[in-house]
């Protein structure tokens, strides 16, 4: 069964509270409606994805792939080219080459994981967090499709800055 969400961004507290009360007056269950903003529920209380959490998850996932690959690539590059690193034996130079490759893998995982987490990993959550940080308010409604459609009609009358519907499988 799909989960349907409607997120609306309203510019001020008065308009947001009026819209919230209108939704309650339309007999929508209180557990389906959330008002986020100053003096109300926070983004963290609601469970809005934090972009840094998405970035950390991406970094962890990439580390498992890129560190072993980097080590192998560094080792084999050094083995193929026979570059001697410092006054050591050739076998130790190969291992040092592998460690340098693993270090490059760590660096790549951190850079790519962070950038992807900040941009794509959190979906629209970052723009909604920015709206909250700018002093705006969010009304989030979750429920069956007909309930979300009814909510959209009500919220449009309050001239929201943005209104977006989501449907998630599961």
C-alpha positions, -999 to 999 in steps of 0.1 A, spaced: 0 0 0 13 34 -9 19 61 17 7 95 5 21 128 18 14 164 11 38 191 22 29 227 21 52 257 28 34 287 43 51 321 49 39 331 83 27 316 116 -8 331 114 -15 317 80 -1 283 90 -22 280 121 -53 291 102 -46 264 76 -40 238 103 -73 247 120 -91 245 87 -77 210 82 -89 199 116 -123 214 109 -125 193 78 -125 163 101 -90 151 92 -75 130 121 -50 150 141 -24 122 138 -24 127 100 -16 165 102 17 180 114 26 217 117 63 224 117 79 257 125 88 281 153 67 272 184 55 240 169 71 207 159 107 208 147 121 191 117 140 166 139 109 158 160 90 152 128 117 130 113 127 151 83 159 137 69 191 155 80 214 158 50 244 151 71 229 117 81 224 108 44 260 119 37 274 97 65 254 67 52 268 73 17 304 76 31 301 44 50 287 26 19 315 39 -3 343 32 22 335 -6 19 340 -4 -18 367 22 -24 392 13 3 399 -23 -8 397 -12 -45 421 17 -37 445 -6 -19 445 -31 -47 449 -4 -74 478 12 -55 495 -21 -49 492 -33 -85 502 0 -99 534 0 -78 540 -37 -87 536 -30 -125 558 1 -125 584 -11 -99 585 23 -84 606 21 -52 592 43 -24 620 54 -2 650 32 9 629 1 14 626 -32 -3 604 -35 -34 578 -56 -15 574 -29 12 571 -3 -16 542 -23 -31 524 -23 3 531 14 8 516 19 -27 485 0 -16 482 21 15 484 53 -5 457 39 -29 435 30 2 441 66 14 429 79 -20 398 56 -16 390 71 18 394 106 4 371 98 -26 345 82 -3 344 112 19 342 138 -9 317 119 -31 296 106 -2 293 140 14 284 158 -18 258 132 -29 243 131 6 240 169 7 225 172 -28 206 141 -38 206 119 -8 181 139 12 156 145 -15 135 176 -9 143 175 29 171 201 25 148 227 9 122 221 35 148 225 63 159 257 46 123 270 46 120 263 83 153 280 90 140 310 71 111 313 96 85 297 74 61 269 84 53 235 69 21 216 71 26 179 64 -4 156 58 -1 119 54 -29 95 46 -50 79 19 -50 95 -15 -85 109 -13 -76 125 21 -45 141 6 -64 154 -24 -90 169 -1 -62 185 19 -46 200 -12 -79 218 -21 -81 233 14 -45 243 15 -46 260 -19 -70 285 -4 -43 297 20 -20 306 -9 10 285 1 45 293 -13 49 257 -23 27 226 -22 40 192 -31 25 157 -30 45 125 -26 35 89 -29 59 63 -14 55 25 -20 54 4 11 
